[in-house]
Amino acid sequence: MVGTCANPACSARFRTLCSGKLFLLETSTDADASAGKLPVFTPVPHRLQYFWLCDLCAKTLQIVYDSARGIRVEPLPEIRDVTDEPVAVDNGFK
């Protein structure tokens, strides 16, 4: 069960699903599978795990999984504000 925020720098306690963000990640349970040591035809066991970020952390962080590095808390991808960038306009003039 989820008890605290997944951000190691945060100690917020999980109270309700109405706050924060819940992540469901499918992960490999076999370390050798992530290293590519098993034949292709061998089934790789997986398991589902829940992780929770509190409201404050969910505004700037996400939880990601990759087989090489495992589960991590990472900053959200930066969203560029394009309102200040020039816009090309084609008036049809030659």
N, CA, C and O of each residue as an XYZ file, in Angstrom:
376
protein
N       0.838     -1.188      0.000
C       0.000      0.000      0.000
C       0.878      1.245      0.000
O       1.957      1.250      0.593
N       0.423      2.282     -0.654
C       1.142      3.547     -0.717
C       1.012      4.247      0.631
O      -0.097      4.444      1.127
N       2.153      4.626      1.227
C       2.116      5.261      2.539
C       2.556      6.711      2.525
O       1.997      7.541      3.242
N       3.564      7.023      1.705
C       4.085      8.385      1.646
C       4.366      8.763      0.189
O       4.322      7.929     -0.715
N       4.653     10.029      0.002
C       5.006     10.532     -1.324
C       6.242      9.784     -1.834
O       7.166      9.515     -1.066
N       6.257      9.452     -3.113
C       7.376      8.711     -3.702
C       8.635      9.553     -3.845
O       9.719      9.014     -4.069
N       8.503     10.864     -3.718
C       9.673     11.741     -3.778
C      10.468     11.544     -2.493
O       9.950     11.820     -1.411
N      11.721     11.069     -2.581
C      12.507     10.820     -1.370
C      12.744     12.079     -0.532
O      13.006     11.980      0.666
N      12.657     13.246     -1.143
C      12.880     14.498     -0.423
C      11.606     15.018      0.257
O      11.639     16.063      0.907
N      10.492     14.302      0.114
C       9.203     14.739      0.671
C       8.712     13.702      1.672
O       8.910     12.503      1.479
N       8.080     14.161      2.726
C       7.576     13.227      3.732
C       6.053     13.285      3.860
O       5.503     12.857      4.874
N       5.366     13.814      2.834
C       3.904     13.903      2.878
C       3.313     12.503      2.984
O       3.752     11.575      2.306
N       2.312     12.368      3.843
C       1.670     11.080      4.048
C       0.423     10.965      3.182
O      -0.340     11.920      3.036
N       0.231      9.771      2.605
C      -0.932      9.500      1.770
C      -2.174      9.428      2.646
O      -2.209      8.692      3.632
N      -3.208     10.211      2.271
C      -4.445     10.193      3.044
C      -5.648      9.802      2.185
O      -6.507      9.041      2.630
N      -5.710     10.315      0.968
C      -6.871     10.072      0.123
C      -6.491     10.181     -1.350
O      -5.516     10.845     -1.702
N      -7.253      9.538     -2.188
C      -7.006      9.608     -3.624
C      -7.419     10.952     -4.215
O      -7.181     11.205     -5.396
N      -8.030     11.808     -3.416
C      -8.479     13.112     -3.915
C      -7.333     14.114     -4.026
O      -7.520     15.203     -4.569
N      -6.171     13.770     -3.529
C      -5.042     14.692     -3.608
C      -3.832     13.977     -4.200
O      -3.647     12.772     -4.025
N      -3.022     14.749     -4.898
C      -1.814     14.187     -5.490
C      -2.102     13.421     -6.763
O      -3.160     13.574     -7.374
N      -1.145     12.592     -7.154
C      -1.260     11.825     -8.396
C      -0.775     10.409     -8.146
O       0.306     10.198     -7.597
N      -1.581      9.443     -8.552
C      -1.262      8.034     -8.372
C      -0.744      7.464     -9.689
O      -1.337      7.692    -10.744
N       0.350      6.729     -9.629
C       0.964      6.114    -10.806
C       0.885      4.603    -10.656
O       1.146      4.069     -9.578
N       0.526      3.911    -11.731
C       0.548      2.455    -11.777
C       1.583      2.072    -12.821
O       1.417      2.367    -14.005
N       2.654      1.415    -12.382
C       3.745      1.062    -13.287
C       3.915     -0.450    -13.343
O       3.845     -1.137    -12.324
N       4.140     -0.955    -14.554
C       4.451     -2.363    -14.739
C       5.961     -2.492    -14.799
O       6.611     -1.862    -15.634
N       6.515     -3.300    -13.922
C       7.959     -3.443    -13.838
C       8.354     -4.910    -13.992
O       7.562     -5.814    -13.728
N       9.573     -5.120    -14.417
C      10.120     -6.457    -14.513
C      10.581     -6.882    -13.130
O      11.136     -6.076    -12.382
N      10.355     -8.134    -12.789
C      10.796     -8.631    -11.484
C      12.094     -9.405    -11.580
O      12.583     -9.927    -10.578
N      12.656     -9.484    -12.776
C      13.894    -10.239    -12.971
C      14.994     -9.288    -13.421
O      14.902     -8.695    -14.496
N      16.024     -9.141    -12.610
C      17.113     -8.208    -12.932
C      17.850     -8.618    -14.203
O      18.283     -7.752    -14.964
N      18.003     -9.921    -14.451
C      18.709    -10.370    -15.648
C      17.947    -10.032    -16.921
O      18.558     -9.853    -17.975
N      16.626     -9.943    -16.842
C      15.836     -9.626    -18.028
C      16.168     -8.229    -18.522
O      16.230     -7.995    -19.729
N      16.384     -7.290    -17.594
C      16.699     -5.922    -17.999
C      18.098     -5.820    -18.592
O      18.374     -4.895    -19.356
N      18.977     -6.743    -18.259
C      20.338     -6.719    -18.786
C      20.436     -7.450    -20.118
O      21.508     -7.499    -20.722
N      19.316     -8.023    -20.585
C      19.304     -8.710    -21.872
C      19.967    -10.072    -21.826
O      20.448    -10.546    -22.855
N      20.011    -10.713    -20.678
C      20.695    -11.995    -20.546
C      19.783    -13.192    -20.814
O      20.266    -14.315    -20.960
N      18.468    -12.963    -20.879
C      17.559    -14.067    -21.119
C      17.276    -14.194    -22.616
O      17.251    -13.187    -23.323
N      17.064    -15.409    -23.103
C      16.678    -15.571    -24.510
C      15.353    -14.874    -24.774
O      14.558    -14.667    -23.857
N      15.121    -14.519    -26.011
C      13.922    -13.779    -26.395
C      12.651    -14.556    -26.064
O      11.645    -13.950    -25.695
N      12.674    -15.859    -26.185
C      11.470    -16.654    -25.994
C      11.121    -16.900    -24.528
O      10.029    -17.395    -24.246
N      11.998    -16.577    -23.593
C      11.719    -16.785    -22.180
C      10.790    -15.693    -21.662
O      11.098    -14.509    -21.805
N       9.663    -16.064    -21.065
C       8.767    -15.044    -20.536
C       9.417    -14.293    -19.372
O      10.056    -14.894    -18.508
N       9.246    -12.995    -19.366
C       9.805    -12.169    -18.299
C       8.686    -11.840    -17.323
O       7.680    -11.246    -17.712
N       8.847    -12.218    -16.059
C       7.790    -11.914    -15.095
C       7.669    -10.408    -14.873
O       8.673     -9.697    -14.837
N       6.447     -9.934    -14.727
C       6.180     -8.524    -14.484
C       5.296     -8.396    -13.245
O       4.615     -9.339    -12.842
N       5.330     -7.214    -12.664
C       4.399     -6.952    -11.577
C       3.961     -5.501    -11.655
O       4.674     -4.653    -12.192
N       2.801     -5.227    -11.123
C       2.252     -3.881    -11.094
C       2.509     -3.277     -9.728
O       2.314     -3.928     -8.702
N       2.949     -2.030     -9.724
C       3.208     -1.327     -8.472
C       2.567      0.056     -8.533
O       2.571      0.712     -9.575
N       2.015      0.488     -7.399
C       1.458      1.826     -7.281
C       2.458      2.747     -6.602
O       3.134      2.358     -5.649
N       2.541      3.979     -7.108
C       3.361      5.024     -6.503
C       2.511      6.281     -6.459
O       1.671      6.497     -7.332
N       2.722      7.102     -5.460
C       1.922      8.307     -5.285
C       2.829      9.511     -5.084
O       3.809      9.443     -4.343
N       2.496     10.615     -5.750
C       3.156     11.900     -5.519
C       2.131     12.839     -4.904
O       0.999     12.912     -5.381
N       2.505     13.554     -3.860
C       1.609     14.513     -3.221
C       1.309     15.660     -4.196
O       1.960     15.781     -5.234
N       0.328     16.497     -3.860
C      -0.052     17.621     -4.729
C       1.138     18.486     -5.115
O       1.325     18.810     -6.288
N       1.932     18.855     -4.135
C       3.051     19.758     -4.378
C       4.088     19.125     -5.314
O       4.531     19.772     -6.262
N       4.472     17.893     -5.065
C       5.475     17.210     -5.889
C       4.942     16.891     -7.285
O       5.696     16.941     -8.257
N       3.645     16.564     -7.399
C       3.059     16.200     -8.689
C       3.051     17.373     -9.670
O       2.921     17.163    -10.876
N       3.187     18.595     -9.174
C       3.222     19.766    -10.050
C       4.522     19.853    -10.837
O       4.553     20.458    -11.909
N       5.594     19.260    -10.322
C       6.895     19.389    -10.975
C       7.588     18.057    -11.259
O       8.605     18.037    -11.953
N       7.064     16.946    -10.741
C       7.735     15.655    -10.859
C       6.840     14.599    -11.480
O       5.616     14.726    -11.492
N       7.473     13.553    -11.996
C       6.774     12.377    -12.490
C       7.540     11.137    -12.052
O       8.712     11.225    -11.685
N       6.884      9.986    -12.088
C       7.538      8.722    -11.768
C       7.672      7.943    -13.065
O       6.696      7.762    -13.793
N       8.878      7.484    -13.349
C       9.141      6.750    -14.589
C       9.861      5.441    -14.288
O      10.521      5.291    -13.259
N       9.715      4.496    -15.218
C      10.398      3.213    -15.096
C      11.061      2.886    -16.428
O      10.441      3.004    -17.485
N      12.298      2.483    -16.373
C      12.923      1.850    -17.530
C      13.732      0.677    -17.013
O      14.224      0.695    -15.885
N      13.865     -0.339    -17.844
C      14.466     -1.593    -17.388
C      15.925     -1.450    -16.997
O      16.420     -2.241    -16.194
N      16.625     -0.470    -17.538
C      18.045     -0.312    -17.234
C      18.277      0.392    -15.895
O      19.217      0.061    -15.172
N      17.424      1.357    -15.568
C      17.665      2.167    -14.366
C      16.612      1.995    -13.283
O      16.778      2.517    -12.180
N      15.548      1.285    -13.567
C      14.519      1.041    -12.569
C      13.535      2.200    -12.436
O      13.331      2.966    -13.377
N      12.934      2.315    -11.263
C      11.928      3.340    -10.985
C      12.616      4.568    -10.435
O      13.441      4.491     -9.524
N      12.247      5.729    -11.023
C      12.858      6.992    -10.597
C      11.811      8.094    -10.533
O      10.774      8.033    -11.192
N      12.109      9.093     -9.728
C      11.321     10.319     -9.708
C      12.117     11.333    -10.522
O      13.279     11.603    -10.222
N      11.480     11.896    -11.563
C      12.152     12.832    -12.464
C      11.331     14.101    -12.614
O      10.116     14.086    -12.411
N      11.987     15.194    -12.967
C      11.224     16.415    -13.273
C      10.335     16.185    -14.490
O      10.690     15.430    -15.395
N       9.181     16.841    -14.503
C       8.321     16.792    -15.674
C       9.055     17.407    -16.853
O       9.880     18.303    -16.671
N       8.765     16.937    -18.059
C       9.391     17.570    -19.228
C       9.015     19.044    -19.257
O       7.884     19.420    -18.949
N       9.976     19.860    -19.627
C       9.727     21.300    -19.657
C       8.770     21.629    -20.797
O       8.948     21.180    -21.929
N       7.766     22.410    -20.477
C       6.810     22.846    -21.483
C       7.178     24.266    -21.865
O       7.126     25.183    -21.044
N       7.550     24.431    -23.118
C       7.965     25.755    -23.574
C       6.748     26.650    -23.748
O       5.701     26.214    -24.228
N       6.898     27.900    -23.354
C       5.865     28.896    -23.582
C       6.144     29.515    -24.951
O       7.107     30.265    -25.111
N       5.312     29.205    -25.924
C       5.558     29.668    -27.283
C       4.865     30.992    -27.585
O       4.901     31.458    -28.724
N       4.239     31.601    -26.591
C       3.520     32.849    -26.841
C       4.463     33.997    -27.161
O       4.044     34.964    -27.798
N       5.722     33.924    -26.741
C       6.676     35.003    -26.991
C       7.499     34.793    -28.252
O       8.295     35.659    -28.616
N       7.323     33.665    -28.923
C       8.110     33.387    -30.114
C       7.454     34.020    -31.336
O       6.228     34.082    -31.416
N       8.259     34.492    -32.291
C       7.688     35.084    -33.502
C       6.924     34.047    -34.319
O       7.279     32.869    -34.342
N       5.902     34.493    -34.969
C       5.075     33.617    -35.784
C       5.270     33.991    -37.245
O       5.181     35.165    -37.604
N       5.534     33.006    -38.084
C       5.697     33.255    -39.518
C       4.322     33.405    -40.152
O       3.462     32.542    -39.977
N       4.112     34.471    -40.874
C       2.845     34.719    -41.527
C       3.075     34.791    -43.026
O       3.952     35.521    -43.488
N       2.300     34.048    -43.777
C       2.388     34.079    -45.227
C       1.231     34.916    -45.769
O       0.082     34.474    -45.776
N       1.547     36.129    -46.223
C       0.526     37.027    -46.761
C       0.263     36.792    -48.233
O      -0.602     37.446    -48.815
N       0.979     35.885    -48.839
C       0.788     35.584    -50.231
C       1.534     36.551    -51.156
O       1.378     36.480    -52.375
N       2.338     37.447    -50.593
C       3.090     38.383    -51.405
C       4.369     37.732    -51.919
O       4.972     36.902    -51.239
N       4.772     38.113    -53.116
C       6.000     37.562    -53.687
C       6.993     38.643    -53.931
O       8.094     38.373    -54.411
